[in-house]
Amino acid sequence: MDIDAERLNVITRFAYTLASKYASGLKIQSTLDRREALDGADYVIVMIQVGGLEAFEYDIYIPLKYGVNQEVGDTIGPGGVFRGLRTIPVLLDICYDMEDLCPDALLINYANPMAINCWAMNRATKIRNVGLCHSVQGTARTLAGYIGVPYEDVYYWVAGINHQAFFLEFKYRGRDAYPLLWKAMENREIYEKDKVRFEMMKYLGYFITESSHHLSEYIPYFRTNEERRRRYCEPRWFYLEICKTRWKPHFERIERQIRGEEPIEINRSDEYGIDVIYSMETGRVCRINGNVENRGLITNLPYGCCVEVPCMVDRGGIHPCYVGDLPPQCAALNRTNINVQELAVKAALEKDRTAVVEAIMFDPLTSAILTPREIEEMVNEMFKAEAKWIPWLS
């Protein structure tokens, strides 16, 4: 299901092409009607970007004018908060339709800002949901490469919040692999690939999920001026420009594959979504890292916030694992981001403009650059630019 008929047509034809080659008995339906798509569903996978690239440009370029230089702008900060304001009303409408049409279904959310979105759904709806990201397993694969061992031979226990979770345990064949990682960091070539995360590991003692480009947006240390940004965050990974330049070649490639002019290669990805569905359907247990409500799972983070923790999955669904206290320095860093998330959720659910300003006031990077008055001016400009995607602003 999509709201864009042209893109829906492309991906539907691609799905038929895949099915004809690999799963001839598969039944595929597509629709522009969300309620039709949700009727009787067992699983609802959500991948949306409300406002598309037009809104994304406002998220990035208005703050940039004020000196807030975001690499992605999809998690916290001005971009993440406004993406949440646009996305939460749509997610809640989906959940309300689900309460009517498929109340027992599991909603699998891939839409950012992950923690803000899932927190809002947990507070405002009864629908079971889990937020899935690839940052934990993706980082684990990266770390295996840094220490030169097969990914299949590493073990990890990771917890925190989305895009800022900590490798509390990292082992290779049963032994602590952190000594190998500290040694790898001494290699200049490896250090240069991940400068922000290695710098944070030096001072916190634990490696953090998500890329250095992403992580640098959530902390006040590496992007407060252009000299620092260039020192720690080059080469730049400017996601808005990547999206603007890559979507067309991507769809052109799909069209060639549909016409048979280019082969379709099927490879197993590291995404958790299929693992979740497979385990719930077959009972074969798997472990993922999911974004879930903190009901005493991480005991030194606020109750009710959204945390990313190990979860077991079986026929009964998703069972989050107890973590206990994070190391206090790790919890302290998480709380700086949770402050923003909490106020952003309040703003969206209560339609509170003041809470939007407050959320961005407490953003670690923004507050290191702008005064409260400047933040309010920036937010008011973003309100005007993005009002058509945030219904309660009009």
C-alpha positions in Angstrom: 0.0 0.0 0.0 1.2 3.5 -0.9 -0.2 6.9 -1.4 1.8 7.4 -4.6 0.2 5.5 -7.5 3.3 5.7 -9.7 5.7 4.3 -7.2 3.1 1.7 -6.0 2.8 0.5 -9.6 6.6 0.1 -10.0 7.0 -1.9 -6.8 3.9 -4.0 -7.5 5.3 -5.0 -10.9 8.6 -5.7 -9.2 6.9 -8.0 -6.6 5.2 -9.9 -9.4 8.5 -10.3 -11.2 10.1 -11.7 -8.0 7.2 -14.0 -7.3 7.2 -15.4 -10.8 10.9 -16.4 -10.4 11.1 -17.5 -6.8 7.6 -18.1 -5.3 5.0 -18.7 -8.0 2.2 -19.5 -5.5 2.5 -16.2 -3.7 -0.5 -14.0 -3.9 0.2 -10.2 -4.2 -2.3 -7.4 -3.9 -1.7 -3.7 -4.0 -3.9 -0.8 -3.1 -4.0 3.0 -2.5 -6.6 2.4 0.3 -5.0 1.9 3.7 -8.0 0.3 5.3 -8.2 -2.2 2.5 -4.6 -3.1 3.1 -5.0 -3.4 6.9 -8.2 -5.5 6.9 -7.4 -8.8 8.6 -3.6 -8.3 8.6 -1.4 -10.3 10.9 1.7 -8.1 10.4 1.8 -4.4 9.4 5.2 -3.2 8.3 5.5 0.6 8.2 8.1 2.4 6.2 7.0 6.0 5.6 8.5 9.5 5.4 5.8 12.0 5.8 6.4 15.1 3.6 9.0 13.3 1.5 12.1 15.1 0.4 10.4 18.5 0.4 9.9 18.4 4.2 13.3 16.8 4.6 14.9 19.8 3.0 13.3 22.1 5.5 14.5 19.8 8.3 18.1 20.2 7.2 18.5 23.6 5.6 16.5 25.8 8.0 18.6 24.7 11.0 21.8 24.9 8.9 21.0 28.6 8.3 21.1 29.0 12.1 24.4 27.0 12.4 22.9 23.6 13.3 24.7 21.3 10.9 22.9 17.9 10.8 24.2 15.0 8.8 20.9 13.1 8.7 18.4 14.9 11.0 16.0 12.0 11.5 16.3 11.1 15.2 16.5 14.1 17.5 17.6 17.7 16.9 15.4 20.1 14.9 15.1 17.6 12.0 14.2 14.6 14.2 11.7 16.5 16.3 9.9 17.9 13.2 10.0 14.5 11.5 8.3 13.2 14.5 5.6 15.9 14.5 4.8 15.0 10.9 4.9 11.2 11.4 3.2 10.6 14.7 -0.3 11.7 13.5 -0.1 9.3 10.5 1.2 6.5 12.6 -1.6 7.0 15.1 -4.2 7.0 12.3 -2.7 3.6 11.1 -3.0 2.3 14.7 -6.6 3.5 15.0 -7.4 1.7 11.8 -5.7 -1.4 13.1 -7.7 -1.3 16.3 -10.8 -1.5 14.1 -9.6 -3.9 11.4 -6.8 -6.1 12.8 -6.5 -5.4 16.6 -4.2 -8.5 17.2 -1.7 -7.6 14.5 1.9 -6.7 15.2 3.0 -3.3 13.8 6.7 -3.5 12.8 7.9 0.1 12.5 10.9 1.1 10.5 10.0 4.8 10.3 12.2 7.4 12.1 12.5 9.1 14.5 12.3 5.6 15.9 12.2 6.2 19.7 9.8 9.2 19.4 7.4 7.3 17.1 7.3 4.2 19.2 6.9 6.1 22.4 3.9 8.0 21.0 2.3 4.7 19.8 2.8 3.1 23.2 1.2 6.1 25.0 -1.7 6.6 22.6 -2.8 3.2 21.2 -3.3 -0.4 22.2 -1.6 -1.9 19.2 1.4 -4.2 19.7 4.4 -2.7 18.1 8.1 -3.0 17.8 10.6 -0.7 16.2 13.3 -2.3 14.1 16.6 -0.8 13.0 19.8 -2.3 11.6 22.2 -0.3 13.6 23.0 -3.0 16.3 23.7 -5.9 13.9 25.2 -3.5 11.4 27.6 -2.2 14.0 28.4 -5.7 15.1 29.3 -6.7 11.6 31.5 -3.5 11.3 33.3 -4.4 14.6 34.0 -7.9 13.4 35.6 -6.4 10.4 37.7 -4.0 12.5 39.2 -6.8 14.5 39.5 -9.1 11.5 37.2 -12.0 12.5 34.1 -13.6 10.9 30.9 -11.9 11.9 29.4 -15.4 12.7 31.9 -15.9 15.5 31.1 -12.7 17.5 28.6 -12.4 20.3 27.2 -9.1 21.5 24.8 -7.9 24.2 23.7 -4.4 23.3 21.3 -2.0 25.1 20.4 1.7 25.3 18.2 3.7 23.0 17.9 3.7 19.2 20.9 5.0 17.4 22.7 5.3 20.8 22.9 1.8 22.3 26.1 0.4 23.9 28.0 -2.8 23.3 27.9 -3.9 26.9 29.4 -7.2 25.9 31.4 -7.9 22.7 33.0 -11.4 22.5 34.9 -13.4 19.9 34.5 -17.2 20.3 33.5 -16.7 23.9 36.2 -14.4 25.0 36.1 -10.6 25.6 36.9 -9.0 22.2 37.2 -5.4 23.6 41.0 -5.8 23.9 41.1 -6.6 20.2 38.9 -3.5 19.5 41.2 -1.2 21.6 44.1 -2.6 19.6 42.3 -2.0 16.3 41.7 1.6 17.2 45.5 2.2 17.3 45.5 1.5 13.5 45.1 4.9 12.0 43.2 3.6 8.9 40.6 2.0 11.1 40.4 4.9 13.5 39.8 7.3 10.6 36.8 5.2 9.5 34.9 5.8 12.8 36.5 8.8 14.6 33.5 9.9 16.6 32.6 6.4 17.9 36.2 5.6 18.8 36.5 9.0 20.6 33.4 8.2 22.6 34.6 4.7 23.4 37.8 6.3 24.8 35.9 8.3 27.3 32.9 6.1 28.0 34.5 2.7 27.7 31.8 1.2 25.4 31.3 1.3 21.6 28.0 2.9 20.4 25.7 1.8 17.7 25.0 3.9 14.5 27.7 5.5 12.4 30.0 8.3 13.5 28.1 10.7 11.2 24.8 9.9 13.0 26.3 9.8 16.5 27.9 13.2 16.0 24.4 14.7 15.7 23.2 13.5 19.1 26.1 14.9 21.2 27.5 18.4 21.7 31.2 17.7 21.0 32.0 17.3 17.3 29.7 19.6 15.2 29.6 22.9 17.0 31.8 24.6 14.3 33.0 23.8 10.8 36.6 23.1 11.9 35.5 20.4 14.4 33.0 19.0 11.9 35.7 18.6 9.3 38.1 17.1 11.8 35.8 14.4 13.0 33.0 14.0 10.4 34.8 13.9 7.0 34.2 12.6 4.4 30.7 13.9 4.7 27.7 11.6 4.5 24.9 14.1 3.8 21.8 11.9 3.7 19.4 14.3 2.1 21.6 14.8 -0.9 22.1 11.0 -1.1 18.3 10.6 -1.2 17.9 13.3 -3.8 20.5 11.7 -6.2 20.0 8.0 -5.7 16.2 7.5 -5.8 15.9 7.9 -9.6 18.7 5.5 -10.5 17.2 3.0 -8.0 13.8 3.0 -9.7 15.4 2.9 -13.1 17.3 -0.2 -12.1 14.1 -1.8 -10.8 12.5 -1.1 -14.2 15.3 -2.8 -16.0 15.0 -5.8 -13.7 11.2 -6.0 -14.4 12.0 -5.9 -18.1 14.5 -8.7 -17.7 17.4 -6.5 -18.8 19.2 -6.8 -15.5 19.4 -9.9 -13.2 17.7 -9.9 -9.8 20.0 -11.2 -7.1 18.4 -12.5 -3.9 20.6 -12.0 -0.8 19.8 -12.4 2.9 20.0 -9.0 4.6 20.6 -8.3 8.3 17.2 -6.7 8.7 15.2 -8.2 11.6 11.7 -8.0 10.2 11.6 -11.4 8.5 13.2 -13.1 11.5 10.4 -11.7 13.7 7.6 -13.0 11.4 9.4 -16.4 10.8 9.7 -17.0 14.6 6.2 -16.0 15.3 4.8 -18.2 12.6 7.1 -21.3 13.2 8.0 -21.0 16.9 11.7 -21.2 16.1 13.2 -18.8 18.6 15.4 -15.9 17.5 17.0 -13.0 19.3 16.8 -9.5 17.9 17.3 -6.0 19.3 14.0 -4.2 19.3 12.7 -0.8 20.3 10.1 -1.3 23.0 8.5 0.4 26.0 10.8 0.5 29.0 8.9 -1.3 31.7 11.8 -1.8 34.0 14.0 -3.2 31.3 16.8 -0.7 31.7 16.4 0.4 35.3 18.4 3.7 35.3 16.5 5.1 32.3 13.0 6.6 32.7 10.1 4.2 33.0 7.9 4.3 29.8 10.5 5.7 27.5 11.5 3.8 24.4 14.6 1.6 24.8 16.5 -0.7 22.4 17.2 -4.0 24.1 17.7 -7.6 23.3 14.4 -9.4 22.7 13.5 -13.1 22.3 10.9 -13.9 19.6 8.7 -17.0 19.4 5.1 -17.9 18.7 4.0 -15.8 21.6 5.5 -12.7 20.1 8.3 -10.4 21.2 9.7 -10.8 24.7 12.1 -8.0 25.7 15.0 -9.0 27.9 15.9 -7.5 31.3 19.1 -5.5 31.2 19.2 -3.7 34.6 21.4 -0.6 35.1 23.5 0.6 32.2 26.9 1.9 33.2 26.1 5.3 34.7 28.0 7.3 32.1 26.1 5.5 29.3 22.7 6.1 31.0 23.7 9.8 31.4 24.3 10.1 27.7 21.1 8.4 26.9 19.1 10.7 29.2 20.2 13.8 27.3 18.5 12.3 24.2 15.5 11.0 26.1 14.8 14.5 27.3 14.3 15.6 23.7 12.2 12.5 22.9 9.9 13.0 25.8 9.1 16.6 25.0 8.7 15.8 21.3 6.1 13.1 22.1 4.3 15.6 24.5 4.3 18.2 21.7 2.8 15.8 19.2 0.2 14.2 21.4 -0.9 17.4 23.2 -0.5 19.7 20.1 1.8 21.9 22.2 3.9 24.4 20.3 5.8 25.4 23.4 6.9 21.8 24.0 8.4 21.8 20.5 10.6 24.7 21.4 11.5 23.1 24.7 12.4 19.8 23.0 14.8 21.5 20.7 16.1 23.7 23.5 17.3 20.6 25.3 18.8 18.9 22.2 22.5 18.5 23.0 23.9 19.8 19.7 21.4 22.6 19.2 21.8 23.9 22.8 25.6 24.0 22.3 25.2 26.4 19.4 22.1 28.6 19.8 20.5 30.7 22.5 16.9 30.0 23.5 15.7 33.0 21.6 17.6 31.9 18.5 16.1 28.4 18.9 12.6 29.9 19.1 13.2 31.9 15.9 14.4 28.8 14.1 11.4 26.7 15.3 8.9 29.4 14.2 10.5 29.4 10.8 10.2 25.6 10.6 6.5 25.8 11.8 5.7 28.1 8.9 7.6 25.9 6.3 6.1 22.6 7.5 2.6 23.5 8.6 0.9 21.6 5.8 2.2 18.3 7.1 1.4 19.0 10.8 -2.4 19.2 10.9 -2.7 20.9 14.3 -0.5 23.8 13.2 -3.0 25.1 10.7 
